[in-house]
């Protein structure tokens, strides 16, 4: 069921129906948590045995949903950039070096005015990506410009 929710979220996202997509990704995460609680010895005294492959699939699904949620939030008019960073951190805990999460985290930091931090994540994304990426390059340039100009006076 979690995979179905993620797929439905992707379809909604691709149709520019961002809020319903966000709901689907959250629903997917609830299913993932429910599945994980069945084998997690910390919350279940009699856990269900599952394969390492199944656990891996759930973690990947969780990372994908958090990454997609970050993408959705970045499209919102009043974006909560702090939440984008949190979602990207969740992805990077599961998939260190994930290009999309590094990029989105960098973009969020840029919009919060953390240009040096943003540039660090964007450069990491660029290194991981290996092939040129116009969006990454654009934001690195914006960070460079922002750190070179003098602070505005009130």
Backbone bond lengths (Angstrom), bond angles and torsions (degrees), N, CA, C in turn:
res aa  C-N    CA-C-N  psi(-1)  N-CA   C-N-CA  omega(-1)  CA-C   N-CA-C  phi
1 X - - - 1.459 - - 1.537 111.51 -
2 X 1.330 116.99 -35.96 1.467 120.74 -179.84 1.527 110.73 -61.17
3 X 1.341 116.66 -42.43 1.473 120.29 179.69 1.521 110.86 -62.97
4 X 1.331 116.41 -37.93 1.469 121.08 179.20 1.529 109.47 -63.69
5 X 1.329 117.02 -44.80 1.470 120.95 178.58 1.527 111.05 -59.87
6 X 1.328 116.03 -43.49 1.466 119.42 179.56 1.526 110.18 -62.51
7 X 1.328 116.92 -44.15 1.464 120.99 179.62 1.528 110.69 -62.19
8 X 1.336 116.43 -42.68 1.469 120.25 177.82 1.528 110.00 -62.99
9 X 1.332 116.65 -39.90 1.461 120.87 176.33 1.518 111.37 -61.07
10 X 1.331 116.39 -42.69 1.471 120.59 178.44 1.525 111.08 -61.67
11 X 1.331 116.32 -42.75 1.470 120.16 179.97 1.529 110.70 -63.94
12 X 1.327 116.45 -42.19 1.465 120.30 178.03 1.529 110.56 -64.36
13 X 1.333 116.73 -42.96 1.467 121.40 178.75 1.530 110.12 -59.69
14 X 1.324 115.88 -46.56 1.470 120.35 -179.48 1.519 112.38 -65.40
15 X 1.335 116.86 -21.65 1.469 121.75 176.79 1.529 111.18 -93.94
16 X 1.339 116.57 11.30 1.468 123.19 -179.81 1.530 113.17 62.80
17 X 1.327 117.45 24.44 1.472 122.37 175.95 1.529 106.63 -98.69
18 X 1.321 114.28 78.83 1.460 121.11 -167.73 1.532 113.15 -69.85
19 X 1.330 117.97 -47.56 1.475 118.86 -177.97 1.524 112.33 -62.72
20 X 1.346 118.98 -45.23 1.472 117.88 175.75 1.535 112.17 -62.86
21 X 1.330 117.17 -33.16 1.474 120.58 177.46 1.527 109.52 -64.06
22 X 1.324 116.42 -43.21 1.467 120.69 178.41 1.524 110.02 -57.97
23 X 1.336 116.30 -44.19 1.474 119.84 179.06 1.525 111.07 -60.13
24 X 1.338 116.87 -41.90 1.472 120.44 -179.04 1.525 111.26 -65.55
25 X 1.327 117.26 -41.03 1.466 119.53 179.34 1.531 110.67 -65.75
26 X 1.341 116.66 -38.09 1.467 119.26 175.99 1.523 110.66 -65.22
27 X 1.323 116.54 -39.94 1.468 120.64 177.87 1.529 110.21 -61.51
28 X 1.312 116.58 -42.60 1.462 121.61 177.79 1.528 110.13 -59.15
29 X 1.327 116.74 -44.32 1.467 120.28 179.48 1.527 111.71 -62.36
30 X 1.328 116.96 -35.65 1.472 120.22 176.75 1.524 110.74 -63.76
31 X 1.326 116.76 -42.21 1.468 120.33 177.40 1.528 110.92 -63.86
32 X 1.325 116.10 -42.00 1.467 120.12 179.24 1.528 109.81 -61.11
33 X 1.344 116.45 -46.18 1.471 119.79 179.54 1.524 111.26 -61.34
34 X 1.331 116.32 -40.30 1.469 120.14 179.15 1.527 110.23 -62.32
35 X 1.326 116.47 -43.51 1.476 120.46 178.12 1.520 110.69 -63.44
36 X 1.329 116.54 -44.64 1.462 120.34 -178.27 1.525 111.46 -64.97
37 X 1.324 117.40 -33.94 1.467 119.73 -178.74 1.527 111.66 -67.53
38 X 1.330 117.05 -21.50 1.468 120.20 179.76 1.529 112.19 -71.86
39 X 1.338 117.31 -26.61 1.472 119.23 -179.86 1.527 113.21 -113.71
40 X 1.319 117.61 -3.50 1.465 121.19 -178.37 1.529 109.92 -80.10
41 X 1.317 116.84 114.89 1.470 121.38 -177.94 1.527 112.33 -66.73
42 X 1.330 117.69 -20.72 1.467 120.64 179.74 1.530 111.41 -70.07
43 X 1.338 117.40 -28.84 1.468 120.10 -178.14 1.527 113.13 -114.82
44 X 1.321 117.27 -12.37 1.460 120.46 -176.27 1.531 109.60 -127.76
45 X 1.341 117.27 112.42 1.464 119.44 -178.62 1.531 113.63 -65.58
46 X 1.326 117.23 -24.38 1.474 119.58 176.87 1.530 108.65 -126.12
47 X 1.340 115.69 76.40 1.465 120.34 -175.23 1.529 113.09 -66.32
48 X 1.327 114.02 151.25 1.459 121.61 176.22 1.524 107.53 -84.69
49 X 1.333 118.55 129.83 1.469 118.93 178.34 1.535 110.70 -70.96
50 X 1.322 115.72 132.08 1.469 121.16 176.89 1.527 108.77 -135.41
51 X 1.310 115.17 158.41 1.465 120.32 -178.60 1.528 110.95 -75.34
52 X 1.311 115.02 157.48 1.466 120.83 175.54 1.524 109.49 -61.96
53 X 1.329 116.44 -34.26 1.470 121.16 179.35 1.528 110.80 -63.12
54 X 1.335 116.61 -41.04 1.466 120.83 179.05 1.529 110.26 -64.65
55 X 1.338 116.50 -43.51 1.468 120.75 178.01 1.530 110.36 -60.42
56 X 1.327 114.97 -42.05 1.472 121.25 179.15 1.530 110.77 -61.89
57 X 1.327 116.72 -42.92 1.469 120.94 179.05 1.526 110.88 -61.61
58 X 1.329 116.32 -41.65 1.467 119.73 178.96 1.525 111.08 -64.94
59 X 1.320 117.05 -41.74 1.465 120.64 179.06 1.529 110.67 -63.61
60 X 1.327 116.43 -41.96 1.468 120.35 179.20 1.527 110.44 -64.53
61 X 1.321 115.92 -41.72 1.463 121.10 178.43 1.529 110.06 -61.50
62 X 1.330 115.67 -42.50 1.466 120.89 178.05 1.532 109.92 -62.09
63 X 1.321 117.13 -46.07 1.469 121.07 179.52 1.525 110.64 -61.26
64 X 1.330 116.67 -43.96 1.471 120.51 179.45 1.525 111.03 -60.19
65 X 1.327 116.18 -43.15 1.469 119.56 -179.35 1.524 111.27 -65.03
66 X 1.330 117.40 -44.07 1.464 119.51 178.42 1.532 110.91 -63.79
67 X 1.317 117.17 -38.61 1.458 120.87 178.29 1.527 110.08 -64.40
68 X 1.336 116.07 -43.11 1.463 120.51 179.88 1.526 111.17 -68.05
69 X 1.333 116.87 -36.61 1.467 119.88 175.77 1.529 110.60 -62.34
70 X 1.324 116.95 -41.64 1.470 120.37 177.73 1.527 110.21 -60.76
71 X 1.333 116.43 -42.72 1.470 120.66 178.79 1.524 110.42 -62.10
72 X 1.326 116.41 -42.99 1.471 120.84 179.14 1.525 110.95 -61.71
73 X 1.333 116.30 -46.71 1.467 119.46 -178.22 1.523 111.56 -61.76
74 X 1.322 116.87 -37.40 1.470 119.81 -179.99 1.527 112.05 -64.22
75 X 1.325 117.30 -19.43 1.467 121.01 178.00 1.526 112.56 -89.99
76 X 1.327 117.09 -7.93 1.463 121.20 -178.39 1.529 109.98 -76.43
77 X 1.348 117.24 143.27 1.471 119.60 -179.27 1.531 113.23 -61.22
78 X 1.316 118.16 -41.57 1.472 120.98 178.69 1.521 108.37 -109.55
79 X 1.306 115.36 67.93 1.463 121.51 -173.74 1.524 111.91 -62.36
80 X 1.324 114.95 136.11 1.463 121.49 172.51 1.537 106.28 -91.54
81 X 1.329 115.66 90.49 1.463 120.31 -174.71 1.523 112.32 -65.23
82 X 1.319 116.94 -31.04 1.466 120.04 176.26 1.520 111.45 -61.48
83 X 1.326 116.27 -39.65 1.463 119.96 178.48 1.531 110.26 -69.13
84 X 1.336 117.59 -35.97 1.470 120.55 176.25 1.526 109.04 -58.29
85 X 1.335 116.37 -45.47 1.468 120.96 179.39 1.531 110.17 -60.28
86 X 1.332 116.94 -44.67 1.470 121.13 179.43 1.521 110.97 -60.61
87 X 1.327 116.85 -46.33 1.467 120.13 179.38 1.530 110.60 -61.54
88 X 1.327 116.36 -42.26 1.472 119.82 179.12 1.530 111.05 -65.54
89 X 1.325 116.91 -37.57 1.471 119.92 175.68 1.525 110.48 -60.68
90 X 1.337 116.47 -40.27 1.470 120.45 177.59 1.527 110.80 -60.44
91 X 1.325 116.36 -41.44 1.471 120.95 178.25 1.520 109.91 -64.54
92 X 1.330 116.57 -47.48 1.466 121.28 -174.32 1.525 112.76 -68.26
93 X 1.342 117.58 -24.42 1.466 120.26 173.60 1.529 110.29 -66.65
94 X 1.329 115.72 -34.88 1.466 121.18 -178.52 1.528 110.94 -87.57
95 X 1.328 116.02 -43.34 1.471 122.05 -177.12 1.532 109.77 -126.24
96 X 1.341 117.64 77.65 1.468 119.29 179.58 1.531 110.13 -57.44
97 X 1.319 115.65 138.00 1.457 119.30 178.98 1.517 114.14 84.30
98 X 1.340 118.25 8.27 1.467 120.29 178.53 1.526 109.00 -64.36
99 X 1.329 116.42 119.44 1.463 122.17 -173.30 1.523 111.85 -60.59
100 X 1.324 116.80 -45.70 1.467 119.57 -177.60 1.524 111.27 -63.00
101 X 1.326 117.09 -42.42 1.467 120.35 179.88 1.528 110.56 -66.62
102 X 1.327 117.26 -42.20 1.466 120.41 177.83 1.528 110.38 -61.40
103 X 1.330 116.47 -44.32 1.465 121.15 179.91 1.526 110.47 -62.63
104 X 1.332 116.71 -50.06 1.469 120.26 -177.00 1.525 111.45 -64.54
105 X 1.317 116.42 -36.78 1.465 120.21 177.23 1.530 109.62 -65.37
106 X 1.326 116.21 -40.87 1.461 120.55 176.86 1.516 112.05 -62.98
107 X 1.326 117.05 -43.10 1.469 121.59 178.91 1.533 109.92 -62.55
108 X 1.325 116.54 -43.75 1.469 120.10 179.64 1.528 110.35 -61.15
109 X 1.334 116.64 -45.92 1.470 119.53 179.05 1.527 110.70 -63.15
110 X 1.322 117.70 -37.46 1.468 120.61 177.19 1.529 109.69 -57.97
111 X 1.328 116.06 -48.70 1.466 120.20 -177.40 1.528 112.54 -69.11
112 X 1.323 117.64 -20.26 1.472 120.93 175.63 1.531 111.15 -87.64
113 X 1.340 116.78 -1.71 1.462 120.52 178.95 1.514 114.25 86.61
114 X 1.323 117.12 9.38 1.473 121.95 178.57 1.533 108.82 -92.66
115 X 1.317 115.83 70.01 1.466 120.50 -169.35 1.520 114.01 -65.71
116 X 1.314 117.39 -40.41 1.464 119.88 -179.54 1.523 110.36 -67.04
117 X 1.330 116.59 -43.79 1.468 121.13 177.08 1.523 109.89 -62.25
118 X 1.324 115.59 -44.99 1.468 120.70 179.88 1.522 110.45 -58.07
119 X 1.329 115.40 -47.08 1.467 119.82 -178.82 1.528 110.87 -59.67
120 X 1.322 117.32 -38.04 1.468 120.78 178.11 1.524 111.66 -60.02
121 X 1.334 116.77 -48.13 1.471 119.93 179.79 1.523 111.53 -67.53
122 X 1.330 116.11 -37.84 1.469 119.44 179.26 1.526 111.06 -66.72
123 X 1.331 116.74 -39.59 1.471 119.49 176.50 1.526 111.13 -65.53
124 X 1.342 116.55 -37.54 1.471 119.71 175.28 1.525 110.21 -61.72
125 X 1.335 116.05 -43.16 1.473 120.17 178.85 1.524 110.22 -62.05
126 X 1.327 115.88 -41.54 1.469 120.85 179.78 1.525 110.76 -62.28
127 X 1.342 116.41 -43.80 1.472 120.37 178.78 1.529 111.31 -63.45
128 X 1.319 116.34 -44.07 1.472 120.42 -179.03 1.524 111.47 -67.23
129 X 1.321 116.45 -34.60 1.471 122.13 -175.74 1.520 111.44 -69.91
130 X 1.303 116.47 -34.42 1.473 124.00 -179.82 1.525 112.85 68.59
131 X 1.325 119.35 -50.56 1.470 121.48 177.94 1.533 108.85 -82.97
132 X 1.336 117.65 150.64 1.469 119.75 178.69 1.535 111.54 -59.46
133 X 1.314 115.89 143.78 1.458 121.84 178.76 1.527 107.75 -136.21
134 X 1.319 116.80 118.35 1.467 121.44 -175.39 1.520 113.11 -61.11
135 X 1.324 117.43 -40.61 1.465 120.77 -178.09 1.527 111.26 -66.12
136 X 1.320 116.15 -43.96 1.468 119.42 178.44 1.525 109.32 -61.53
137 X 1.317 116.62 -47.20 1.466 121.71 179.74 1.524 110.95 -59.66
138 X 1.334 116.63 -42.34 1.468 121.49 -179.76 1.529 110.75 -59.79
139 X 1.331 117.15 -46.28 1.465 119.57 -178.02 1.525 112.46 -71.68
140 X 1.316 117.59 -33.26 1.473 119.52 175.09 1.528 108.90 -62.32
141 X 1.323 115.81 -43.25 1.465 120.77 178.79 1.532 110.53 -62.15
142 X 1.336 116.86 -43.44 1.469 120.40 178.27 1.531 111.31 -61.54
143 X 1.320 116.58 -40.03 1.476 120.51 177.45 1.520 110.70 -63.72
144 X 1.329 115.68 -43.60 1.468 119.89 179.13 1.523 110.75 -61.36
145 X 1.333 116.50 -44.54 1.467 120.60 179.55 1.526 110.85 -63.53
146 X 1.322 116.30 -40.65 1.470 120.36 -177.87 1.526 111.65 -66.81
147 X 1.326 117.56 -34.45 1.467 119.60 -179.00 1.523 111.66 -82.72
148 X 1.335 117.46 -17.60 1.467 120.61 179.97 1.520 112.50 -86.12
149 X 1.343 117.61 -27.70 1.466 118.19 -176.81 1.533 109.97 -81.62
150 X 1.325 115.63 147.32 1.467 118.72 -179.72 1.528 110.56 -68.30
151 X 1.328 116.28 150.15 1.465 118.37 178.93 1.524 110.62 -62.47
152 X 1.306 116.85 143.17 1.467 120.12 -179.29 1.524 109.10 -74.62
153 X 1.323 114.99 145.29 1.462 119.70 179.25 1.524 108.54 -99.38
154 X 1.322 116.38 143.96 1.474 118.93 -178.48 1.503 113.24 -70.57
